[in-house]
Amino acid sequence: MIDVYAWKTTNGLRATLAFAECGLEHRVIPVDLTLKEQKLPGYLAINPAGQIPAMVDRSVGGAPYILTQSGAIVMYACTKARKLIPEDQARYFQALKWSMQAATDIGGTSAALQQVAVIAPEKVPSIIELFEQRLVRYFGFADQQLEGRQFLVDEISFADLMLYPNYVLRRALVDAVADFPNLRAWADRMAQRPGVQFGMRLLNP
């Protein structure tokens, strides 16, 4: 059995989405960030950084295998299941590129926006607008990539799993200020997949 510790954030949903889409037997254990459960001693024993997601694979034999960081967990699930990893080398590296774009450019900007718009005690409109514009611009690159494609690298891959929660959680903002028809169609297509629906169940219980 694989335990996946997660919450309904971009990073947490990437992990639950990957295990669901890959069809691996797993159990999702919610770690409620609003209650600071990620700082409890039991969870810190799994991830001393006090962040989600984390996974504990007890099916490997010997000591349980612990892994953190959403991108690493997505790749672990895909590698273990031998799914969603393009066999073509050029397509694989394109998937890796878009996976990193989701994790760094989009994910990093979204996290910064959360800090300045929600967490920071002083809200500075110009700073908030700066990060909103940057985030929308990065999503625009994904929209361009999806022109004429069903998925980011034609076939569904780990790159789609990395990007999808980002867009779901920021869709209201993006759709309000930009017209990205390819991105919207892709997200709607992803949402129809049973694995995606199951993997996003923390967000839509």
N, C-alpha and C positions, 0 to 999 in steps of 0.2 A: 504494500500500500504506500502511496505517496501522499503526504500531507502538504497542502499548499496554504500558507498563511498569507492572507491578503485582505484588502479593504477596497471600497468602491472608488479608487483613484485610478489614474492612468496606469501607473506602475502595477498596482494590484490586479487590475483587470487584464493587463497583458498576460500575466501568469495564469490566471484562471482560464482565459480564452485559449491559451496555447494547449493546456492539458485537455480541455474539452474538445477542441478541434482535432487534436491528435488521437483522440479516442483512448487515452491512457486512464487506467483505473486510478482514481485519486479522490481525496477528500478535501474540501475547502473549509478551512478554519478561519472564520472572520476575526480580524484584529481591529477593533473599533478605535480609530484614531481620535475620535471626538472624546473618548473616555481615557485616552492615553494608554491603551492596553499594550501598545508597542514598547512601553517603558517598564512593564511588569517583569519581575525577575524570571518568571518562566519563559517569557519570550526572549528576554535578553540572553538567556542561555543558548538560544538558537541563533540569534543575530545580535551580537553585542552592540552594533551600531544603532539598534532600536528603530529600524526602518522596515517597511514592507515593500515588496513581498519577500518571502523566504520559502524554501521547500525542504522537506526531509523525506528522502527516498529510503524506505526500509526494505525494498525488494532487491537490493543489490547484493545481499549477503555480507556478513561481517557487520562492522559498525555502520549505522545509518549515514547516508550521504547527505550533507547539508549544503545548500547553495542559496546565494542571495543575488540581488540585482536582476531587474526584470528582463533585460536583454539576454543575460546568461541563462535565465530560467526558460525563456522562450526557446532558445537554441538547444537547451538540454532536452526539453520535451520533444522537439522536432527530430533531434538526432536519435533519441531513444526509440521513438515511434517509426523513424525512417519515413517521415512525411513532411510535406511542405518545404522541402529543400530541393531547389532545382538541380537536376543532374547536369544540365549544360553549364559549363564553367562560366561563360560570359554572363549568362542569365543569373547564375549564383552570385556573382560579384555585383551585379546590378541590384539584386535583392539585398545584399549586404549594405550597399550604398544607401538605399532607401530606408533600410532598417536603422542605420545610424543617423540619417536625417531626421527620422521620427524621434529617436532617442536624444539627440543633441540639439539640433536647431529648433524643432517644434517642441519637444519635451522640455528643454531648458528654458525656452522663452515662455512657455505656458506656466512653468513653475515660478519664474520671475514675476509674471503677471499676477499670479496668486499672492505672492509676497507683497507687491506694491498696492494691489487693489483690495486685498482682504486682510492680510495679517499686519501690515505696517500700521502703527497707530496714527500716523499722519498720511492722508491720502492726497497725493499731488496729481491733479488731472493731467498735466502735460506728460508726466512720467508714465501714467497708466495708458494714455493714448499712444505713447511711443511703443510700448510693448504690445499693445493690441495691434497696431499697424504692422509691426515686425512679425507677429504670429500669423496674421492673415496673409502676409507676403509669402511666408514659408509654405502655408497651405496651398497658395497659388502655384507653387512649383509642382506639388503633387497633382494638382488639377491638370497641369500641362502634361505631366507624365502619363496620366490616365486617358488622354485624348486617343480614342480609337482602341482602347484596351479595356478588358474586363477587370484586370487586376494590375498591380503596379509593374510586374514584369511578365505580363500576359497570363501566366499560370498563377494560381493562388500560392502564396509562399509566406514564410515567416515575416517578410516585410509588411504584408497586409495586417498581420496580427499585431505588429508593433505600432502601426499607424492608427488602426481603427479606434481604440479607446481614446486617443488624443482628439480625434474629430468628434466622436460622440459627446465628449464632455465639453467641447468648445463649439459645438455646431450652432448654437443660438447666436453666439457672437459672430462667427464667420459668415453665416447665412444672412445676418442682418446688414452686413456692410459690403459683401462681395457676391458676385455671381459665379459660382464654380460648379457648373452642371455636371462635369465629369466626376468630380469628387462626391457630389450628392448622389449620383447614380451608383457609384461604387459603394458608398456607405449603405444605400438601400439594398443593394445586391448582397452585401455582407450580412446585413440584418436578417435576410431570409434563410441563412444557413442554420440548420439545427444546432450545430456545434457552437456557432457564435451566440445563438440565443441562450444555450445552456451555460456557456462560458461567461456571459454577462449577467448572470443571475444575481450577483451581489448588487448590481445597479437596479435591476428590475426583478425583485423577489416575487 
